[in-house]
Amino acid sequence: MSIDVTTEVHIRRPPAEVAAYMIDPAHDAEWIGGIREARLLGAPPIAVGSRVARVASFLGRRVEYVNEVVELDPARSLDMRSVVAPFPMRITYSFAARDGGTTVRNRVRGGAGGTFRLFGPLLGPLVRRSAQRDLERLRDRLERPT
């Protein structure tokens, strides 16, 4: 089962502010619904080659994985691939200035493995819905008055 979903949201904040927040793994649990904890493995700042360990809950199961940054342009994108995970995954966040704010896109590509394979055709829509909710949570958090 192959997954390739893209979700998008517009945030009324400058791209540099949105990207800085999204790139910092210390914020992952604040806006990514399934994440219980995330930490940078190694010394900051995050850069190409950096690894981020995450503990998540997905479909009622505990999932531990490590993503490696394969591309980082803080003004435009963050691209990560799983290096330790129950199934291979690639996540790309992109940031673009638009209408006085930022359009954020999240593309998730991968293949379901192990017990997740049982969910077959349902997995793509579940991932899409989850990724869209995450971006909406991000928008709500960043647009909240301080």
Wavefront OBJ file of the C-alpha trace (Angstrom):
o trace
v 0.000 0.000 0.000
v 1.556 3.262 -1.107
v 0.604 6.616 0.410
v 1.125 10.022 -1.201
v -0.992 12.799 0.303
v -0.627 16.566 0.319
v -2.465 18.944 2.626
v -2.400 22.735 2.791
v -3.361 25.631 5.033
v -2.941 29.410 4.993
v -1.561 31.038 8.150
v -1.715 34.769 8.806
v 1.912 34.977 9.937
v 5.148 35.661 8.026
v 6.855 32.635 6.443
v 10.003 33.023 8.574
v 7.940 32.847 11.769
v 5.908 29.848 10.603
v 8.972 27.969 9.355
v 10.986 28.626 12.521
v 8.162 27.191 14.622
v 7.630 24.126 12.408
v 11.316 23.301 12.041
v 11.922 23.208 15.802
v 11.102 19.679 17.057
v 10.431 21.088 20.537
v 7.068 22.284 19.123
v 6.022 19.015 17.436
v 3.791 17.781 20.269
v 2.001 21.162 20.321
v 0.638 20.905 16.780
v 1.085 17.344 15.490
v -1.850 15.435 16.940
v -0.349 11.991 17.389
v 3.037 13.090 18.705
v 3.605 12.468 22.394
v 7.234 13.582 22.428
v 9.934 14.683 20.008
v 13.574 15.484 20.532
v 16.548 16.430 18.438
v 19.235 13.764 18.556
v 22.519 15.643 18.711
v 23.397 19.267 19.149
v 21.234 22.111 17.831
v 20.548 23.779 15.531
v 18.653 21.429 13.263
v 20.427 21.007 9.902
v 20.751 18.571 7.018
v 21.733 15.259 8.587
v 20.067 16.023 11.924
v 17.872 13.317 13.363
v 14.650 13.772 15.313
v 13.257 10.979 17.515
v 9.480 10.915 17.935
v 7.044 8.879 19.962
v 3.530 8.898 18.542
v 0.182 7.208 18.757
v -1.382 6.133 15.472
v -4.506 3.989 15.151
v -4.258 3.219 18.860
v -0.696 1.931 18.669
v 2.511 3.380 20.092
v 4.899 4.198 17.261
v 8.532 5.182 17.771
v 10.516 6.471 14.851
v 13.479 8.602 13.857
v 13.431 11.072 10.968
v 16.531 12.443 9.304
v 16.607 15.888 7.712
v 17.566 15.436 4.056
v 16.876 18.998 2.915
v 16.444 22.226 4.835
v 15.900 25.703 3.477
v 14.346 27.618 6.417
v 12.810 30.115 4.002
v 11.161 27.433 1.829
v 11.130 23.818 3.052
v 11.987 21.009 5.423
v 12.273 17.498 3.986
v 12.708 14.450 6.241
v 12.837 10.703 5.726
v 12.363 7.952 8.257
v 15.513 6.053 9.142
v 14.017 4.029 12.010
v 10.292 3.355 11.665
v 7.670 0.627 11.336
v 7.177 1.748 7.726
v 9.184 3.981 5.354
v 8.018 7.570 5.262
v 9.007 10.888 3.722
v 7.579 14.164 5.053
v 8.028 17.477 3.281
v 6.867 20.793 4.707
v 6.967 23.804 2.402
v 6.365 27.468 3.213
v 5.402 30.166 0.692
v 4.469 33.816 1.169
v 0.927 34.545 -0.001
v -1.680 37.195 0.767
v 0.296 38.710 3.631
v 0.784 35.332 5.307
v 2.126 31.868 4.610
v 0.798 28.908 2.677
v 2.045 25.722 4.317
v 1.980 22.393 2.504
v 2.624 19.009 4.050
v 3.354 16.086 1.737
v 3.508 12.608 3.256
v 4.775 9.691 1.182
v 5.373 6.145 2.284
v 4.282 2.595 2.444
v 2.297 0.832 5.114
v 4.124 -2.028 6.750
v 3.566 -4.493 9.556
v 0.192 -4.339 11.274
v -0.629 -1.039 9.528
v -0.863 -2.944 6.227
v -4.142 -4.405 7.498
v -5.769 -0.987 7.122
v -5.005 -1.052 3.378
v -7.112 1.449 1.416
v -8.237 3.261 4.585
v -4.705 4.350 5.448
v -4.382 7.089 2.776
v -7.569 8.908 3.820
v -6.641 8.524 7.510
v -3.207 10.043 6.895
v -4.717 12.879 4.826
v -7.281 13.706 7.516
v -4.660 13.566 10.264
v -2.191 15.750 8.319
v -4.911 18.328 7.548
v -5.951 18.491 11.204
v -2.310 18.979 12.178
v -1.971 21.958 9.827
v -5.219 23.446 11.106
v -3.972 23.025 14.691
v -0.725 24.739 13.652
v -2.677 27.621 12.088
v -4.882 28.042 15.144
v -1.859 28.027 17.454
v 0.161 30.532 15.427
v -2.755 32.887 14.770
v -3.813 32.968 18.403
v -3.241 36.437 19.898
v -0.291 36.505 22.280
l 1 2 3 4 5 6 7 8 9 10 11 12 13 14 15 16 17 18 19 20 21 22 23 24 25 26 27 28 29 30 31 32 33 34 35 36 37 38 39 40 41 42 43 44 45 46 47 48 49 50 51 52 53 54 55 56 57 58 59 60 61 62 63 64 65 66 67 68 69 70 71 72 73 74 75 76 77 78 79 80 81 82 83 84 85 86 87 88 89 90 91 92 93 94 95 96 97 98 99 100 101 102 103 104 105 106 107 108 109 110 111 112 113 114 115 116 117 118 119 120 121 122 123 124 125 126 127 128 129 130 131 132 133 134 135 136 137 138 139 140 141 142 143 144 145 146
